[in-house]
Structure formats: structure tokens, C-alpha cells
Amino acid sequence: MARTNKNTEQIAGRIYTHDLSIRTVENKQSENYGKEFINGTLDVAVDDAGLNVIQVHYSYVTPTTKAGKGNISYNALKQIIESGKTILKDGLDQATCVRLTPSIALNDFYPQGSDDLVTIPRHEGGFVTVLRSPADLPAEGQERNKFECDVLITNVEHVEKNEERGIENDFVRLKGCVFNFRNDILPMTFVVRHPAAMKYFEDAGIDPSNPMYTGIRGYIENMSVKTEKHTESAFGEDAVDIVERHVRNWVVNHANKMPYDFGAEEILTPADISKAMENRNVMLAEIKQRSTEYYANRGNTPATPAAAPASIPGIPTGGFKF
């Protein structure tokens, strides 16, 4: 893959809750055995009402960087563990304010007893800054929960308004993939609501055999939405049912004026995508094998080798399918 793909997020707000903890490496075969690191999740309310709560995952944050210098993010997370205040425990006005710069990532796993892969997008890692007060936060709005990434779009789906399902307006769903800093391929779905943006993507002729490679920007929403369903009664007042659903979207509100030249050797080629998908298949097979061994050890039953997922075809044989 010739170019480095963009994949950045900015999240700023009050700490809603967290389960961060300082741990030590327990694997005696590791060169880092016995060394400290921080692991866990940090939930941040990016709106002043505390309703849009975005969870950021930290897998392995060490006290020093690879260059041997002190890790500012480790110190910030440690400060949160030791003295940070949260909306749940201390109230909205007392909650510690933070600014985070994670990236889009995936949590891939196989549930016990299932061969079906579960893939959940999440926000991963990045720099952590503890702010002095709410006055240091950006004004409420998309500056507190924005993303920017390069994406290969392979499918555009129009979703119609459906009040019974809580869909108040038509929107467009974009399916494709983004990339992390290692250029690993990450299948992703985005939402488009602006009418002009919907028309732009629907008119672009995008399909698995004719993908669009471009840069997009937007905002992140992660909240519960309640809607009322009224049922008429033969007498008296209507019956009212409250339906609650969880909304978790990356909403696109900007795209590059000119898409990238997909197919150019110096940009991104179908061979690059096929190779990235092969690498992902190998990674998923390893995850499946580890899951099989883990559950077998818990149940004291022999583990059987996991089969690698089927390869994803390239454009010449039907198009990319994510």
C-alpha cells in the first residue's frame, strides 16, 4: 500500500464513567514481564446535557514511549484513575474534562460455541489530555466529536423513513473500509443524512466492482433515542408505548471534492486491497483459534483447529465485499 491513510478522531467533554486500571504484564515469556501498563475504557459525554457518550478503549498504555521518554497519555490516565471525577459518581458540574485523539478501530471476536464472527467498531487509543475546567472545552458541537478518514466505499444503500422503526427521515448508508496506522483493513459503515450529500453518493455509480476511494469527515453520535408509539383506543386516551433504541453512528457531512485515483500504483490498487484482506483473514483465523483454545481450556475439552475465513474476491472476480 503506497500511501498512509488518514484515520483520526477528536473527542472532548466530561468523563461520564471509566473502568481504567493499572496492571502488570503477566506473561513470563514477554520481555515486558512485570512492567506496568494501563488498560480499560473511558466514557466521555461530549454534549453539555451528558447524553451523547462516546467510549474510548485503551489496550496497552505504558509509562514510557518507545523512545524512552515519559508518556504524557499514561500520566493523564493515571491522574484520572487516582483523582478523576465522573458524571455518574460526582455529577455533571464536578466531572473531569478531557480531550482525546483516538482512531477508528474494530473489536473482532467469536462468541462461545459460535463460528460466526462479531465485529464491533470502536474508538481506540490516541493522546489523552486532562483539561483544567469546562472553559477549556471547545464550544458544544461537532468540534467535540469529529472524525476524518480515508475510505474505500463499495456500497451505497438508501434507507427510507420508517416511523415504526424509529427512522424519522430517509438516509444513506455507506459501506466500505478504512485503514489503521499499520494500513490494516477495517470494514466500516457510515451514515449520510444531508440531502445534497445523499444525492452525491447515490449518483456516483458506486458498487463492489466500481468503488470510490476518497476522504470524508463528520461527527460521532452514541446515544439512546426514545420515541413514542401511539395506539388508538375505542374509548378514552390512546395507548402510548415508549420505544428506546441505541444510536451509534459515524455521520458524514463532508467529502473530498475530487476522489483519490483508485488503481494508481502510488495511491491504492485492487491488489493492495486483496492483500490487506488476505492479511485480515489470517488475523481472524488466529483470533478464532485462540477463542477455540480459550473456551476449550475452560471446559477441559480438546480444541479443534479453526478454519481460516474464506478469501474476499478481488475486483476482477466480482468486486470487493465488506
Summary of the structure (lengths in Angstrom):
residues: 322
radius of gyration: 22.3
end to end distance: 18.2
largest distance: 74.8
contacts: 929
relative contact order: 0.14
helix: 20%
strand: 43%
